[in-house]
Amino acid sequence: MSKKVKVPIPEPRTKFILVRCPNCGNEQVVFSHATFPTRCLICGNQLVRPTGGRAMLQAQFIKIIG
């Protein structure tokens, strides 16, 4: 009788991140690997700058969601 080998299921490296706008203090959820500049919904300030891989945060990091 052979033993079953458990194959690990790969988990995605991408996350959703809660950030705070430095201008108005609005909290907003952004994607960690954004391919498009994300702007604040209140003041229009750019929060995330895409870099080809992981996005560069230009806002204050609060926590990772999921």
mmCIF file as Biopython writes it, N, C-alpha, C and O atoms, coordinates in Angstrom:
data_model
#
loop_
_atom_site.group_PDB
_atom_site.id
_atom_site.type_symbol
_atom_site.label_atom_id
_atom_site.label_alt_id
_atom_site.label_comp_id
_atom_site.label_asym_id
_atom_site.label_entity_id
_atom_site.label_seq_id
_atom_site.pdbx_PDB_ins_code
_atom_site.Cartn_x
_atom_site.Cartn_y
_atom_site.Cartn_z
_atom_site.occupancy
_atom_site.B_iso_or_equiv
_atom_site.auth_seq_id
_atom_site.auth_asym_id
_atom_site.pdbx_PDB_model_num
ATOM 1   N N  . MET A ? 1  ? 0.837   -1.171 0.000   1.0 0.0 1  A 1 
ATOM 2   C CA . MET A ? 1  ? 0.000   0.000  0.000   1.0 0.0 1  A 1 
ATOM 3   C C  . MET A ? 1  ? 0.891   1.247  0.000   1.0 0.0 1  A 1 
ATOM 4   O O  . MET A ? 1  ? 1.749   1.403  0.869   1.0 0.0 1  A 1 
ATOM 5   N N  . SER A ? 2  ? 0.685   2.111  -0.960  1.0 0.0 2  A 1 
ATOM 6   C CA . SER A ? 2  ? 1.522   3.312  -1.047  1.0 0.0 2  A 1 
ATOM 7   C C  . SER A ? 2  ? 0.852   4.484  -0.333  1.0 0.0 2  A 1 
ATOM 8   O O  . SER A ? 2  ? -0.373  4.584  -0.261  1.0 0.0 2  A 1 
ATOM 9   N N  . LYS A ? 3  ? 1.689   5.347  0.179   1.0 0.0 3  A 1 
ATOM 10  C CA . LYS A ? 3  ? 1.202   6.518  0.896   1.0 0.0 3  A 1 
ATOM 11  C C  . LYS A ? 3  ? 0.930   7.651  -0.092  1.0 0.0 3  A 1 
ATOM 12  O O  . LYS A ? 3  ? 1.729   7.893  -0.997  1.0 0.0 3  A 1 
ATOM 13  N N  . LYS A ? 4  ? -0.187  8.340  0.078   1.0 0.0 4  A 1 
ATOM 14  C CA . LYS A ? 4  ? -0.504  9.456  -0.796  1.0 0.0 4  A 1 
ATOM 15  C C  . LYS A ? 4  ? 0.352   10.656 -0.419  1.0 0.0 4  A 1 
ATOM 16  O O  . LYS A ? 4  ? 0.479   10.992 0.758   1.0 0.0 4  A 1 
ATOM 17  N N  . VAL A ? 5  ? 0.925   11.285 -1.405  1.0 0.0 5  A 1 
ATOM 18  C CA . VAL A ? 5  ? 1.746   12.467 -1.181  1.0 0.0 5  A 1 
ATOM 19  C C  . VAL A ? 5  ? 0.863   13.698 -1.340  1.0 0.0 5  A 1 
ATOM 20  O O  . VAL A ? 5  ? 0.177   13.860 -2.349  1.0 0.0 5  A 1 
ATOM 21  N N  . LYS A ? 6  ? 0.890   14.554 -0.340  1.0 0.0 6  A 1 
ATOM 22  C CA . LYS A ? 6  ? 0.112   15.784 -0.426  1.0 0.0 6  A 1 
ATOM 23  C C  . LYS A ? 6  ? 0.874   16.804 -1.262  1.0 0.0 6  A 1 
ATOM 24  O O  . LYS A ? 6  ? 2.027   17.126 -0.975  1.0 0.0 6  A 1 
ATOM 25  N N  . VAL A ? 7  ? 0.219   17.301 -2.289  1.0 0.0 7  A 1 
ATOM 26  C CA . VAL A ? 7  ? 0.821   18.306 -3.154  1.0 0.0 7  A 1 
ATOM 27  C C  . VAL A ? 7  ? 0.365   19.670 -2.649  1.0 0.0 7  A 1 
ATOM 28  O O  . VAL A ? 7  ? -0.837  19.928 -2.577  1.0 0.0 7  A 1 
ATOM 29  N N  . PRO A ? 8  ? 1.306   20.548 -2.299  1.0 0.0 8  A 1 
ATOM 30  C CA . PRO A ? 8  ? 0.901   21.860 -1.805  1.0 0.0 8  A 1 
ATOM 31  C C  . PRO A ? 8  ? 0.241   22.683 -2.912  1.0 0.0 8  A 1 
ATOM 32  O O  . PRO A ? 8  ? 0.698   22.700 -4.055  1.0 0.0 8  A 1 
ATOM 33  N N  . ILE A ? 9  ? -0.823  23.350 -2.550  1.0 0.0 9  A 1 
ATOM 34  C CA . ILE A ? 9  ? -1.536  24.199 -3.496  1.0 0.0 9  A 1 
ATOM 35  C C  . ILE A ? 9  ? -0.870  25.573 -3.484  1.0 0.0 9  A 1 
ATOM 36  O O  . ILE A ? 9  ? -0.748  26.185 -2.423  1.0 0.0 9  A 1 
ATOM 37  N N  . PRO A ? 10 ? -0.439  26.066 -4.643  1.0 0.0 10 A 1 
ATOM 38  C CA . PRO A ? 10 ? 0.227   27.367 -4.666  1.0 0.0 10 A 1 
ATOM 39  C C  . PRO A ? 10 ? -0.745  28.494 -4.327  1.0 0.0 10 A 1 
ATOM 40  O O  . PRO A ? 10 ? -1.891  28.496 -4.776  1.0 0.0 10 A 1 
ATOM 41  N N  . GLU A ? 11 ? -0.281  29.436 -3.542  1.0 0.0 11 A 1 
ATOM 42  C CA . GLU A ? 11 ? -1.098  30.588 -3.175  1.0 0.0 11 A 1 
ATOM 43  C C  . GLU A ? 11 ? -0.624  31.798 -3.960  1.0 0.0 11 A 1 
ATOM 44  O O  . GLU A ? 11 ? 0.568   31.926 -4.240  1.0 0.0 11 A 1 
ATOM 45  N N  . PRO A ? 12 ? -1.535  32.681 -4.317  1.0 0.0 12 A 1 
ATOM 46  C CA . PRO A ? 12 ? -1.132  33.861 -5.083  1.0 0.0 12 A 1 
ATOM 47  C C  . PRO A ? 12 ? -0.261  34.801 -4.253  1.0 0.0 12 A 1 
ATOM 48  O O  . PRO A ? 12 ? -0.416  34.899 -3.036  1.0 0.0 12 A 1 
ATOM 49  N N  . ARG A ? 13 ? 0.653   35.488 -4.928  1.0 0.0 13 A 1 
ATOM 50  C CA . ARG A ? 13 ? 1.528   36.444 -4.245  1.0 0.0 13 A 1 
ATOM 51  C C  . ARG A ? 13 ? 0.893   37.822 -4.142  1.0 0.0 13 A 1 
ATOM 52  O O  . ARG A ? 13 ? 1.397   38.686 -3.425  1.0 0.0 13 A 1 
ATOM 53  N N  . THR A ? 14 ? -0.198  38.029 -4.844  1.0 0.0 14 A 1 
ATOM 54  C CA . THR A ? 14 ? -0.852  39.330 -4.843  1.0 0.0 14 A 1 
ATOM 55  C C  . THR A ? 14 ? -1.759  39.464 -3.627  1.0 0.0 14 A 1 
ATOM 56  O O  . THR A ? 14 ? -2.305  38.478 -3.132  1.0 0.0 14 A 1 
ATOM 57  N N  . LYS A ? 15 ? -1.909  40.671 -3.163  1.0 0.0 15 A 1 
ATOM 58  C CA . LYS A ? 15 ? -2.746  40.961 -1.993  1.0 0.0 15 A 1 
ATOM 59  C C  . LYS A ? 15 ? -3.521  42.253 -2.233  1.0 0.0 15 A 1 
ATOM 60  O O  . LYS A ? 15 ? -3.182  43.047 -3.110  1.0 0.0 15 A 1 
ATOM 61  N N  . PHE A ? 16 ? -4.555  42.442 -1.445  1.0 0.0 16 A 1 
ATOM 62  C CA . PHE A ? 16 ? -5.237  43.718 -1.392  1.0 0.0 16 A 1 
ATOM 63  C C  . PHE A ? 16 ? -4.723  44.441 -0.157  1.0 0.0 16 A 1 
ATOM 64  O O  . PHE A ? 16 ? -4.574  43.836 0.904   1.0 0.0 16 A 1 
ATOM 65  N N  . ILE A ? 17 ? -4.449  45.738 -0.293  1.0 0.0 17 A 1 
ATOM 66  C CA . ILE A ? 17 ? -3.811  46.511 0.764   1.0 0.0 17 A 1 
ATOM 67  C C  . ILE A ? 17 ? -4.686  47.707 1.115   1.0 0.0 17 A 1 
ATOM 68  O O  . ILE A ? 17 ? -5.188  48.397 0.228   1.0 0.0 17 A 1 
ATOM 69  N N  . LEU A ? 18 ? -4.868  47.949 2.405   1.0 0.0 18 A 1 
ATOM 70  C CA . LEU A ? 18 ? -5.584  49.130 2.874   1.0 0.0 18 A 1 
ATOM 71  C C  . LEU A ? 18 ? -4.561  50.231 3.087   1.0 0.0 18 A 1 
ATOM 72  O O  . LEU A ? 18 ? -3.611  50.057 3.850   1.0 0.0 18 A 1 
ATOM 73  N N  . VAL A ? 19 ? -4.749  51.373 2.414   1.0 0.0 19 A 1 
ATOM 74  C CA . VAL A ? 19 ? -3.819  52.496 2.522   1.0 0.0 19 A 1 
ATOM 75  C C  . VAL A ? 19 ? -4.577  53.753 2.927   1.0 0.0 19 A 1 
ATOM 76  O O  . VAL A ? 19 ? -5.798  53.833 2.786   1.0 0.0 19 A 1 
ATOM 77  N N  . ARG A ? 20 ? -3.830  54.739 3.437   1.0 0.0 20 A 1 
ATOM 78  C CA . ARG A ? 20 ? -4.413  56.026 3.836   1.0 0.0 20 A 1 
ATOM 79  C C  . ARG A ? 20 ? -3.798  57.125 2.979   1.0 0.0 20 A 1 
ATOM 80  O O  . ARG A ? 20 ? -2.578  57.196 2.839   1.0 0.0 20 A 1 
ATOM 81  N N  . CYS A ? 21 ? -4.632  57.973 2.412   1.0 0.0 21 A 1 
ATOM 82  C CA . CYS A ? 21 ? -4.184  59.086 1.577   1.0 0.0 21 A 1 
ATOM 83  C C  . CYS A ? 21 ? -3.449  60.105 2.448   1.0 0.0 21 A 1 
ATOM 84  O O  . CYS A ? 21 ? -3.962  60.486 3.500   1.0 0.0 21 A 1 
ATOM 85  N N  . PRO A ? 22 ? -2.251  60.558 2.033   1.0 0.0 22 A 1 
ATOM 86  C CA . PRO A ? 22 ? -1.509  61.532 2.839   1.0 0.0 22 A 1 
ATOM 87  C C  . PRO A ? 22 ? -2.136  62.925 2.836   1.0 0.0 22 A 1 
ATOM 88  O O  . PRO A ? 22 ? -1.882  63.714 3.746   1.0 0.0 22 A 1 
ATOM 89  N N  . ASN A ? 23 ? -2.953  63.239 1.826   1.0 0.0 23 A 1 
ATOM 90  C CA . ASN A ? 23 ? -3.563  64.573 1.751   1.0 0.0 23 A 1 
ATOM 91  C C  . ASN A ? 23 ? -4.833  64.701 2.582   1.0 0.0 23 A 1 
ATOM 92  O O  . ASN A ? 23 ? -4.958  65.616 3.396   1.0 0.0 23 A 1 
ATOM 93  N N  . CYS A ? 24 ? -5.784  63.772 2.374   1.0 0.0 24 A 1 
ATOM 94  C CA . CYS A ? 24 ? -7.091  63.929 3.018   1.0 0.0 24 A 1 
ATOM 95  C C  . CYS A ? 24 ? -7.364  62.904 4.112   1.0 0.0 24 A 1 
ATOM 96  O O  . CYS A ? 24 ? -8.332  63.058 4.857   1.0 0.0 24 A 1 
ATOM 97  N N  . GLY A ? 25 ? -6.543  61.864 4.233   1.0 0.0 25 A 1 
ATOM 98  C CA . GLY A ? 25 ? -6.739  60.862 5.277   1.0 0.0 25 A 1 
ATOM 99  C C  . GLY A ? 25 ? -7.748  59.789 4.927   1.0 0.0 25 A 1 
ATOM 100 O O  . GLY A ? 25 ? -8.088  58.969 5.780   1.0 0.0 25 A 1 
ATOM 101 N N  . ASN A ? 26 ? -8.240  59.769 3.691   1.0 0.0 26 A 1 
ATOM 102 C CA . ASN A ? 26 ? -9.198  58.760 3.255   1.0 0.0 26 A 1 
ATOM 103 C C  . ASN A ? 26 ? -8.533  57.388 3.209   1.0 0.0 26 A 1 
ATOM 104 O O  . ASN A ? 26 ? -7.417  57.257 2.707   1.0 0.0 26 A 1 
ATOM 105 N N  . GLU A ? 27 ? -9.212  56.363 3.733   1.0 0.0 27 A 1 
ATOM 106 C CA . GLU A ? 27 ? -8.703  54.992 3.672   1.0 0.0 27 A 1 
ATOM 107 C C  . GLU A ? 27 ? -9.328  54.295 2.474   1.0 0.0 27 A 1 
ATOM 108 O O  . GLU A ? 27 ? -10.535 54.384 2.246   1.0 0.0 27 A 1 
ATOM 109 N N  . GLN A ? 28 ? -8.483  53.597 1.710   1.0 0.0 28 A 1 
ATOM 110 C CA . GLN A ? 28 ? -8.940  52.987 0.471   1.0 0.0 28 A 1 
ATOM 111 C C  . GLN A ? 28 ? -8.205  51.671 0.257   1.0 0.0 28 A 1 
ATOM 112 O O  . GLN A ? 28 ? -7.041  51.540 0.635   1.0 0.0 28 A 1 
ATOM 113 N N  . VAL A ? 29 ? -8.877  50.701 -0.346  1.0 0.0 29 A 1 
ATOM 114 C CA . VAL A ? 29 ? -8.277  49.406 -0.649  1.0 0.0 29 A 1 
ATOM 115 C C  . VAL A ? 29 ? -7.697  49.460 -2.060  1.0 0.0 29 A 1 
ATOM 116 O O  . VAL A ? 29 ? -8.374  49.869 -3.004  1.0 0.0 29 A 1 
ATOM 117 N N  . VAL A ? 30 ? -6.422  49.039 -2.195  1.0 0.0 30 A 1 
ATOM 118 C CA . VAL A ? 30 ? -5.751  49.009 -3.496  1.0 0.0 30 A 1 
ATOM 119 C C  . VAL A ? 30 ? -5.145  47.621 -3.704  1.0 0.0 30 A 1 
ATOM 120 O O  . VAL A ? 30 ? -5.019  46.846 -2.756  1.0 0.0 30 A 1 
ATOM 121 N N  . PHE A ? 31 ? -4.770  47.310 -4.943  1.0 0.0 31 A 1 
ATOM 122 C CA . PHE A ? 31 ? -4.188  46.022 -5.314  1.0 0.0 31 A 1 
ATOM 123 C C  . PHE A ? 31 ? -2.669  46.126 -5.269  1.0 0.0 31 A 1 
ATOM 124 O O  . PHE A ? 31 ? -2.104  47.126 -5.711  1.0 0.0 31 A 1 
ATOM 125 N N  . SER A ? 32 ? -2.005  45.106 -4.740  1.0 0.0 32 A 1 
ATOM 126 C CA . SER A ? 32 ? -0.551  45.165 -4.559  1.0 0.0 32 A 1 
ATOM 127 C C  . SER A ? 32 ? 0.221   45.163 -5.876  1.0 0.0 32 A 1 
ATOM 128 O O  . SER A ? 32 ? 1.324   45.706 -5.936  1.0 0.0 32 A 1 
ATOM 129 N N  . HIS A ? 33 ? -0.329  44.569 -6.923  1.0 0.0 33 A 1 
ATOM 130 C CA . HIS A ? 33 ? 0.345   44.511 -8.217  1.0 0.0 33 A 1 
ATOM 131 C C  . HIS A ? 33 ? -0.471  45.293 -9.256  1.0 0.0 33 A 1 
ATOM 132 O O  . HIS A ? 33 ? -0.744  44.788 -10.346 1.0 0.0 33 A 1 
ATOM 133 N N  . ALA A ? 34 ? -0.852  46.510 -8.915  1.0 0.0 34 A 1 
ATOM 134 C CA . ALA A ? 34 ? -1.676  47.338 -9.791  1.0 0.0 34 A 1 
ATOM 135 C C  . ALA A ? 34 ? -0.931  47.651 -11.089 1.0 0.0 34 A 1 
ATOM 136 O O  . ALA A ? 34 ? 0.273   47.907 -11.071 1.0 0.0 34 A 1 
ATOM 137 N N  . THR A ? 35 ? -1.646  47.629 -12.210 1.0 0.0 35 A 1 
ATOM 138 C CA . THR A ? 35 ? -1.054  47.953 -13.505 1.0 0.0 35 A 1 
ATOM 139 C C  . THR A ? 35 ? -1.518  49.314 -14.002 1.0 0.0 35 A 1 
ATOM 140 O O  . THR A ? 35 ? -1.150  49.737 -15.098 1.0 0.0 35 A 1 
ATOM 141 N N  . PHE A ? 36 ? -2.316  49.995 -13.207 1.0 0.0 36 A 1 
ATOM 142 C CA . PHE A ? 36 ? -2.843  51.306 -13.561 1.0 0.0 36 A 1 
ATOM 143 C C  . PHE A ? 36 ? -2.743  52.193 -12.329 1.0 0.0 36 A 1 
ATOM 144 O O  . PHE A ? 36 ? -3.017  51.716 -11.227 1.0 0.0 36 A 1 
ATOM 145 N N  . PRO A ? 37 ? -2.364  53.464 -12.460 1.0 0.0 37 A 1 
ATOM 146 C CA . PRO A ? 37 ? -2.247  54.339 -11.286 1.0 0.0 37 A 1 
ATOM 147 C C  . PRO A ? 37 ? -3.581  54.460 -10.541 1.0 0.0 37 A 1 
ATOM 148 O O  . PRO A ? 37 ? -4.602  54.789 -11.146 1.0 0.0 37 A 1 
ATOM 149 N N  . THR A ? 38 ? -3.573  54.199 -9.249  1.0 0.0 38 A 1 
ATOM 150 C CA . THR A ? 38 ? -4.777  54.296 -8.430  1.0 0.0 38 A 1 
ATOM 151 C C  . THR A ? 38 ? -4.802  55.656 -7.758  1.0 0.0 38 A 1 
ATOM 152 O O  . THR A ? 38 ? -3.813  56.076 -7.159  1.0 0.0 38 A 1 
ATOM 153 N N  . ARG A ? 39 ? -5.927  56.342 -7.856  1.0 0.0 39 A 1 
ATOM 154 C CA . ARG A ? 39 ? -6.068  57.675 -7.269  1.0 0.0 39 A 1 
ATOM 155 C C  . ARG A ? 39 ? -7.075  57.643 -6.128  1.0 0.0 39 A 1 
ATOM 156 O O  . ARG A ? 39 ? -7.962  56.790 -6.082  1.0 0.0 39 A 1 
ATOM 157 N N  . CYS A ? 40 ? -6.920  58.590 -5.209  1.0 0.0 40 A 1 
ATOM 158 C CA . CYS A ? 40 ? -7.841  58.726 -4.081  1.0 0.0 40 A 1 
ATOM 159 C C  . CYS A ? 40 ? -9.216  59.116 -4.608  1.0 0.0 40 A 1 
ATOM 160 O O  . CYS A ? 40 ? -9.330  59.951 -5.506  1.0 0.0 40 A 1 
ATOM 161 N N  . LEU A ? 41 ? -10.250 58.513 -4.051  1.0 0.0 41 A 1 
ATOM 162 C CA . LEU A ? 41 ? -11.612 58.803 -4.496  1.0 0.0 41 A 1 
ATOM 163 C C  . LEU A ? 41 ? -12.095 60.170 -4.031  1.0 0.0 41 A 1 
ATOM 164 O O  . LEU A ? 41 ? -13.027 60.720 -4.618  1.0 0.0 41 A 1 
ATOM 165 N N  . ILE A ? 42 ? -11.483 60.735 -2.987  1.0 0.0 42 A 1 
ATOM 166 C CA . ILE A ? 42 ? -11.912 62.017 -2.435  1.0 0.0 42 A 1 
ATOM 167 C C  . ILE A ? 42 ? -11.169 63.185 -3.085  1.0 0.0 42 A 1 
ATOM 168 O O  . ILE A ? 42 ? -11.796 64.093 -3.631  1.0 0.0 42 A 1 
ATOM 169 N N  . CYS A ? 43 ? -9.824  63.164 -3.028  1.0 0.0 43 A 1 
ATOM 170 C CA . CYS A ? 43 ? -9.044  64.323 -3.484  1.0 0.0 43 A 1 
ATOM 171 C C  . CYS A ? 43 ? -8.345  64.106 -4.823  1.0 0.0 43 A 1 
ATOM 172 O O  . CYS A ? 43 ? -7.863  65.075 -5.410  1.0 0.0 43 A 1 
ATOM 173 N N  . GLY A ? 44 ? -8.271  62.882 -5.327  1.0 0.0 44 A 1 
ATOM 174 C CA . GLY A ? 44 ? -7.652  62.621 -6.618  1.0 0.0 44 A 1 
ATOM 175 C C  . GLY A ? 44 ? -6.142  62.449 -6.579  1.0 0.0 44 A 1 
ATOM 176 O O  . GLY A ? 44 ? -5.515  62.348 -7.634  1.0 0.0 44 A 1 
ATOM 177 N N  . ASN A ? 45 ? -5.537  62.414 -5.396  1.0 0.0 45 A 1 
ATOM 178 C CA . ASN A ? 45 ? -4.097  62.219 -5.253  1.0 0.0 45 A 1 
ATOM 179 C C  . ASN A ? 45 ? -3.724  60.790 -5.661  1.0 0.0 45 A 1 
ATOM 180 O O  . ASN A ? 45 ? -4.464  59.851 -5.366  1.0 0.0 45 A 1 
ATOM 181 N N  . GLN A ? 46 ? -2.584  60.619 -6.336  1.0 0.0 46 A 1 
ATOM 182 C CA . GLN A ? 46 ? -2.147  59.287 -6.765  1.0 0.0 46 A 1 
ATOM 183 C C  . GLN A ? 46 ? -1.638  58.501 -5.567  1.0 0.0 46 A 1 
ATOM 184 O O  . GLN A ? 46 ? -0.729  58.949 -4.868  1.0 0.0 46 A 1 
ATOM 185 N N  . LEU A ? 47 ? -2.228  57.312 -5.324  1.0 0.0 47 A 1 
ATOM 186 C CA . LEU A ? 47 ? -1.869  56.475 -4.183  1.0 0.0 47 A 1 
ATOM 187 C C  . LEU A ? 47 ? -0.906  55.359 -4.560  1.0 0.0 47 A 1 
ATOM 188 O O  . LEU A ? 47 ? -0.063  54.971 -3.752  1.0 0.0 47 A 1 
ATOM 189 N N  . VAL A ? 48 ? -1.024  54.838 -5.782  1.0 0.0 48 A 1 
ATOM 190 C CA . VAL A ? 48 ? -0.220  53.697 -6.219  1.0 0.0 48 A 1 
ATOM 191 C C  . VAL A ? 48 ? 0.358   53.991 -7.600  1.0 0.0 48 A 1 
ATOM 192 O O  . VAL A ? 48 ? -0.349  54.447 -8.499  1.0 0.0 48 A 1 
ATOM 193 N N  . ARG A ? 49 ? 1.668   53.720 -7.753  1.0 0.0 49 A 1 
ATOM 194 C CA . ARG A ? 49 ? 2.340   53.892 -9.043  1.0 0.0 49 A 1 
ATOM 195 C C  . ARG A ? 49 ? 2.762   52.515 -9.552  1.0 0.0 49 A 1 
ATOM 196 O O  . ARG A ? 49 ? 3.524   51.826 -8.875  1.0 0.0 49 A 1 
ATOM 197 N N  . PRO A ? 50 ? 2.284   52.095 -10.735 1.0 0.0 50 A 1 
ATOM 198 C CA . PRO A ? 50 ? 2.677   50.791 -11.267 1.0 0.0 50 A 1 
ATOM 199 C C  . PRO A ? 50 ? 4.150   50.791 -11.673 1.0 0.0 50 A 1 
ATOM 200 O O  . PRO A ? 50 ? 4.661   51.795 -12.171 1.0 0.0 50 A 1 
ATOM 201 N N  . THR A ? 51 ? 4.837   49.649 -11.456 1.0 0.0 51 A 1 
ATOM 202 C CA . THR A ? 51 ? 6.258   49.559 -11.782 1.0 0.0 51 A 1 
ATOM 203 C C  . THR A ? 51 ? 6.579   48.358 -12.665 1.0 0.0 51 A 1 
ATOM 204 O O  . THR A ? 51 ? 7.753   48.090 -12.918 1.0 0.0 51 A 1 
ATOM 205 N N  . GLY A ? 52 ? 5.592   47.640 -13.132 1.0 0.0 52 A 1 
ATOM 206 C CA . GLY A ? 52 ? 5.839   46.460 -13.955 1.0 0.0 52 A 1 
ATOM 207 C C  . GLY A ? 52 ? 5.693   45.166 -13.182 1.0 0.0 52 A 1 
ATOM 208 O O  . GLY A ? 52 ? 5.496   44.111 -13.785 1.0 0.0 52 A 1 
ATOM 209 N N  . GLY A ? 53 ? 5.785   45.219 -11.872 1.0 0.0 53 A 1 
ATOM 210 C CA . GLY A ? 53 ? 5.605   44.057 -11.001 1.0 0.0 53 A 1 
ATOM 211 C C  . GLY A ? 53 ? 4.759   44.511 -9.835  1.0 0.0 53 A 1 
ATOM 212 O O  . GLY A ? 53 ? 3.585   44.847 -9.994  1.0 0.0 53 A 1 
ATOM 213 N N  . ARG A ? 54 ? 5.358   44.520 -8.669  1.0 0.0 54 A 1 
ATOM 214 C CA . ARG A ? 54 ? 4.672   45.023 -7.490  1.0 0.0 54 A 1 
ATOM 215 C C  . ARG A ? 54 ? 4.578   46.543 -7.584  1.0 0.0 54 A 1 
ATOM 216 O O  . ARG A ? 54 ? 5.556   47.207 -7.931  1.0 0.0 54 A 1 
ATOM 217 N N  . ALA A ? 55 ? 3.418   47.091 -7.278  1.0 0.0 55 A 1 
ATOM 218 C CA . ALA A ? 55 ? 3.202   48.531 -7.391  1.0 0.0 55 A 1 
ATOM 219 C C  . ALA A ? 55 ? 3.896   49.274 -6.247  1.0 0.0 55 A 1 
ATOM 220 O O  . ALA A ? 55 ? 4.047   48.740 -5.148  1.0 0.0 55 A 1 
ATOM 221 N N  . MET A ? 56 ? 4.311   50.506 -6.519  1.0 0.0 56 A 1 
ATOM 222 C CA . MET A ? 56 ? 4.969   51.355 -5.528  1.0 0.0 56 A 1 
ATOM 223 C C  . MET A ? 56 ? 3.899   52.169 -4.799  1.0 0.0 56 A 1 
ATOM 224 O O  . MET A ? 56 ? 3.157   52.929 -5.422  1.0 0.0 56 A 1 
ATOM 225 N N  . LEU A ? 57 ? 3.825   52.004 -3.474  1.0 0.0 57 A 1 
ATOM 226 C CA . LEU A ? 57 ? 2.845   52.745 -2.683  1.0 0.0 57 A 1 
ATOM 227 C C  . LEU A ? 57 ? 3.340   54.161 -2.450  1.0 0.0 57 A 1 
ATOM 228 O O  . LEU A ? 57 ? 4.485   54.369 -2.049  1.0 0.0 57 A 1 
ATOM 229 N N  . GLN A ? 58 ? 2.472   55.138 -2.703  1.0 0.0 58 A 1 
ATOM 230 C CA . GLN A ? 58 ? 2.778   56.527 -2.420  1.0 0.0 58 A 1 
ATOM 231 C C  . GLN A ? 58 ? 1.851   57.044 -1.325  1.0 0.0 58 A 1 
ATOM 232 O O  . GLN A ? 58 ? 1.718   58.252 -1.126  1.0 0.0 58 A 1 
ATOM 233 N N  . ALA A ? 59 ? 1.223   56.126 -0.629  1.0 0.0 59 A 1 
ATOM 234 C CA . ALA A ? 59 ? 0.325   56.434 0.475   1.0 0.0 59 A 1 
ATOM 235 C C  . ALA A ? 59 ? 0.793   55.651 1.692   1.0 0.0 59 A 1 
ATOM 236 O O  . ALA A ? 59 ? 1.680   54.803 1.595   1.0 0.0 59 A 1 
ATOM 237 N N  . GLN A ? 60 ? 0.189   55.943 2.837   1.0 0.0 60 A 1 
ATOM 238 C CA . GLN A ? 60 ? 0.575   55.268 4.082   1.0 0.0 60 A 1 
ATOM 239 C C  . GLN A ? 60 ? -0.065  53.880 4.143   1.0 0.0 60 A 1 
ATOM 240 O O  . GLN A ? 60 ? -1.283  53.745 4.030   1.0 0.0 60 A 1 
ATOM 241 N N  . PHE A ? 61 ? 0.766   52.855 4.321   1.0 0.0 61 A 1 
ATOM 242 C CA . PHE A ? 61 ? 0.304   51.474 4.446   1.0 0.0 61 A 1 
ATOM 243 C C  . PHE A ? 61 ? -0.381  51.297 5.795   1.0 0.0 61 A 1 
ATOM 244 O O  . PHE A ? 61 ? 0.143   51.741 6.817   1.0 0.0 61 A 1 
ATOM 245 N N  . ILE A ? 62 ? -1.561  50.647 5.808   1.0 0.0 62 A 1 
ATOM 246 C CA . ILE A ? 62 ? -2.265  50.369 7.063   1.0 0.0 62 A 1 
ATOM 247 C C  . ILE A ? 62 ? -2.226  48.876 7.363   1.0 0.0 62 A 1 
ATOM 248 O O  . ILE A ? 62 ? -1.703  48.471 8.402   1.0 0.0 62 A 1 
ATOM 249 N N  . LYS A ? 63 ? -2.781  48.035 6.454   1.0 0.0 63 A 1 
ATOM 250 C CA . LYS A ? 63 ? -2.743  46.589 6.677   1.0 0.0 63 A 1 
ATOM 251 C C  . LYS A ? 63 ? -3.048  45.842 5.389   1.0 0.0 63 A 1 
ATOM 252 O O  . LYS A ? 63 ? -3.551  46.416 4.422   1.0 0.0 63 A 1 
ATOM 253 N N  . ILE A ? 64 ? -2.733  44.545 5.394   1.0 0.0 64 A 1 
ATOM 254 C CA . ILE A ? 64 ? -3.023  43.664 4.267   1.0 0.0 64 A 1 
ATOM 255 C C  . ILE A ? 64 ? -4.391  43.037 4.501   1.0 0.0 64 A 1 
ATOM 256 O O  . ILE A ? 64 ? -4.689  42.566 5.599   1.0 0.0 64 A 1 
ATOM 257 N N  . ILE A ? 65 ? -5.214  43.036 3.466   1.0 0.0 65 A 1 
ATOM 258 C CA . ILE A ? 65 ? -6.549  42.451 3.545   1.0 0.0 65 A 1 
ATOM 259 C C  . ILE A ? 65 ? -6.549  41.200 2.679   1.0 0.0 65 A 1 
ATOM 260 O O  . ILE A ? 65 ? -6.311  41.277 1.474   1.0 0.0 65 A 1 
ATOM 261 N N  . GLY A ? 66 ? -6.814  40.054 3.285   1.0 0.0 66 A 1 
ATOM 262 C CA . GLY A ? 66 ? -6.904  38.795 2.552   1.0 0.0 66 A 1 
ATOM 263 C C  . GLY A ? 66 ? -5.664  38.396 1.935   1.0 0.0 66 A 1 
ATOM 264 O O  . GLY A ? 66 ? -5.605  37.352 1.286   1.0 0.0 66 A 1 
#
